[in-house]
């Protein structure tokens, strides 16, 4: 039995008894914070083995609750539980697609304010959580609504995508890397590709990840996002992406990026994107 398993079970039992008169909100918050600290770095597969009780999904709700501050007056120091919860959820999301989907379903709208946080650590951790849940269609729908999505929800989803694109141009390289990683994953969904194409300067923001001053890590994420957009299965969407990127100067930007890079994965993905861009 892995050393943390007993502690995790005990902490989750506290949350299972949350309606007991003996369990105060502060006790639950402290228990959730302790749970988050444990789950930041341990392999979820070691703690939540197949068929184990409680299941991994039981950890999602207490951790998501920490994304909201205990009150509106919470300062930066009070947000440590939130930060560590974000890291724990990001780690859990890497376990499998089902867990990523459970987290994705629960994390909005609490995550919205964190994506706009003035605290760069919180903001970056929120973006990394989006990245690790991007395998879930729920995350894609939360940023790129379908045609049947009610108007208020659709507007909120488009605003989230706008924020993510803006963060790809953030002053801090680490934030750009996190946003680029999220976009590299999310552009695997056609609805997100269409959402970027619909957004004014959306393509330019993605191409900005391939800029001259970017690190190899950011550049890699940029070329993956560009390649994904150009290689979608929907031919109409692929054609639209190609035309929009050509107009935004993607050919020259990709060529410059490939001349500068020494990373084999960047070069291979960049060449793939360039071929798609230059194809008749």
Secondary structure, DSSP 8 states (H G I E B T S, - for coil): --HHHHHHHHHHHHHHTTTSTT--HHHHHHHHHHHHHHHTTS-HHHHS-TT-SS-TTHHHHHHHHTTS-SSTT--TGGGHHHHHHHHHHHHHHTS-HHHHHHHHHHHTTHHHHHHT-S-HHHHHHHHHHHHHTTTSHHHHHHHS--TTS-HHHHHHHHHHHHHHHHHTT-SSHHHHHHHHHHHHHHTTSHHHHHHHHHSTTHHHHHHGGG-TT--HHHHHHHHHHHHHHHT-S-HHHHHHHHHHHHHTTHHHHHHHHHHH---HHHHHHHHHHHHHHH--
